[in-house]
Amino acid sequence: MSAIRHSESGGPSRVPLAHRQRIGWHDHASHQLIHPHRGVLRISTPIGDWVVPPHRGVWIPAGVAHAHEAYGPTEMRALVFDPPVNPLRLDRPTVLAITPLLREVVVALTGDDEPAATQRANLERVLLDQLRKVEALPLCLPAPSDTRLRDVAAILEADPADGRTLAELGAAVGASERTLSRLFRAETGMSFPQWRTQLRLHHALILLAGGRSVTSTAAACGYSGPSAFIQAFRHAFGTTPHAYVRS
């Protein structure tokens, strides 16, 4: 019996989503691999958010609550795996690099035409083999729980270009720079500059999906110019903003 579930058991699916369309909080009894074939998905979980472009995917373990929001016309594709099947050996949501081969296998398994049994079995073997080799990427934006950190996060989510230092933001939320710095590392596993960079890059993906230019996106996300933005984007996502927009 196949370890990958099929239509009669909530299996491979292709879901078109309009810009800003949401799928509310829910969970599954099985693992999921979620891949936006086009558009951008923001996937929220209790531990943080991921913004996922077409050359990325997200592994969501069984039982983890999550929600989706689309940016730009989006086509979400999902594969569902029986609980014992975990080729990635992951117990928390994780962003994955989707290779061209893996992308084509996901497309074939989530298409309108059900593959013949032999073809499906071959595709599933390739899928599991590719997932065992795939690169996990540290692209989560962790959600802080401390009230003061949440206040800082809300300020920067409202305006990612806000250039205030942590000391200045601390004055706005009633906490010292030293306290906030310690809390950021304890609660998110990141320094404040690392966390803010991640926030800005997530926001950049959303703006690019909405049709904003690279120059406009760089300014809106607080970068000194397009060159600095392109360098940071390439380091995080392995491609330039221009290439991303064309994907």
N, C-alpha and C positions, 0 to 999 in steps of 0.2 A: 504494500500500500504506500502511496506517495506520502512523503513527509510534508509536502507543500499542499496546502488546502486548496480546494477548487470551488467552483461557484455554488455547489449544493451545500457547502459548509462555510460560507463567508470567505471565499478565496479571492484569487486575483481580481482586481477591479481597476477601472479607469473612470475617474470622476472629473468632469469639467467644472471649473469654478470661475465665477465672474470676479472682477476686481473688488477686493475687500469683502468677498463672501467668506463667511465663517462656518466651520463645523465645530460645534460646542464641545465642552469637556465630556470625555468618555474614556473607556478603556476596553481592552480585549483579553480574552482568555488565552490568546496565542500571541506569539511574536509577530511583528510587522516590519517589513522593509518598505519605506515610503520614498517615492522618487517623483519630483515634479518634471515631467517630460518637457514641459514648457512653462514659462512663468516662474514665479517665486512663491514659496510657502514659508510662512512663519509658524513654527511649531512650538507650542508652549507646553511645559511640563512643570510640576511642582518645584523642580530643582533649577529651572532656568529655561531660556528660549534659544531657538536656533532659527536662523534665516537661511533657507536652502534654495540655491539656484539649480538650474538643470544639470550641471555636472557634479551634483552632490546628491546624497540620499541620507536618510536617517533610519537607524535601527531602533525600534521601540520594543523593549522586552514586554512580555506578557504581564498584565496587571498594572502597568504604568499609566496613570491618567494623563491625557493630552488633549490639546485643541489645535485646530488649524485655521489660518487666515491666509487668503490668496492676495497677491499683489500683481496686478496686471492679469490678463486672461491666462488662466493656469489650467494645466491638465495634470491632476494628481494620479499617479499609478501606485498601487499597493499590492504586495505579496504577503501572504499569511503563512506562518510556519507553526507546525505542531509544537507544543511546549518543550519536548525533549530535544528538538532540533535547534541548535544554536551554534552555527558554524563559526561565528565571531567570538564566542565565549564571553559575551558582554552581558552585564547585569544592570546596565543603566543606559538611557538613551545616548546615542553617539552618532555624530555626523561621519559619513563615509565618502571617500572619493569614488565616483562612479566612472569606471573605465568605459571606453567606447563599446567593448565587447559586452560588458555587464549591462550597459544601457540597452543594447539591442536584444539581449536575452529577456530583460524585464518587459520591453515592448512586445516581444513575441508571446510572452506568457500572459500579458494583460490585454491582448488585442480582442477584437470582436469575434474573430474566428477561433474557436477552440482547436488547438493543435491535436493531431492524431495521437493516440496513446504512446506509440513508440517515439514520435518526435517530441512530445511533452516530456517523456522520461529522459531523453537526451538533453533537452534544454535544462531540465532541473539538475542534472548532474553537472553541467557546465556552470549553472548558477551557484550551486553549493561550492564548487571548486574555486570560482572567482571570489566568493565571499570569504573563503578561508585566507585568501591572499590580499584582500582589500585593505587600504590604508585608513585607519581611524584618525580623525582630525579633531584637534582641540578647539572647536569653534562654538562652544556653548557660551551664552551670556548668562552667568549664574545669577539667580534671583536672591538678593540679600534679604534677611529676615529682620535685622535690627531696624527699629523705627527710624533712627537717624540716617542709616544707609539707604533705606527706602526713600526718604525725603531727598537725599542727594540724587538717587537714581531717577526720581520723578523730575527733578530740575533738568537733568541732562537728557532724559528721554523727550522732554518738551522742546529742548533746544540743544541738539548734539554739538553745535558750534560754540556753545558757552565755554569760554576759555578761562574761567576762574580757576585759581589754584585750589587744592584741597583745603588749605587753610581758609581761603575766602568762602568756599562752600560750607566749611565747618561753622564759620561765623553765622551763615544764613540758617543753619539747622540746629545750632546750639551745641556744638561738639568741637573738641580740639582736633587739630590736624593729626596729632599723634594717636588719639583714640580712633579716629576714622581710618587711618592707615592700618592700624592693628586689626580693626574689625573687617576691613576689606580682605586682608589676607586670610583671616580666620574663617570668614563666611563664604568667600568666593574662590579661595585658592589663588587669587591674583593680587598684584599690586594695584593701586588705584589707576596709574597710567595704563596698565594692561587692560583693566576693565573698561576704561573710557575708550581706548582704541577699539576694543571689540564692539562696544555700543555704536561707535561711529561707523564701523564697517557694516554692521547689520543694517543701520539706517541707510547707508549708501546703496546696499542691494535693493532696498525697498524703493528708493528714489529712482534708481536706474530702471527698475521694472516698470515704473510709472512714466518713463519717457524723458526724464531729466537728462540734460547733457552732463558730460564728465566734469566740465568746468563748474557748472552750477552745483553739481553734487558735491564736489570738493569743497566749495565755499560753505554749503549748507551743513557739512559735517565737520567743519572746523579746521580743515587743512590749509596750510599756508599758500598752496597753489596746486594746479593739476599734477605737476611732477611728483610732489610729495604724496599726493593721494594715490597716484598710479603705482608708486613703489610699495606703499602699504597694502594696497589691494592685491598686487601680484604676490607679495609675500604670504598673505593670508589665504588666497584662493587659487594660486597657481596660474593665473591668467590676468590679462589686463581688463580694465573696465570696457574698452571697445570690443574686445573678443567676447567678453561675457554678454554684452548686449546683443551681439550677432548670433549667439548660441541658441 
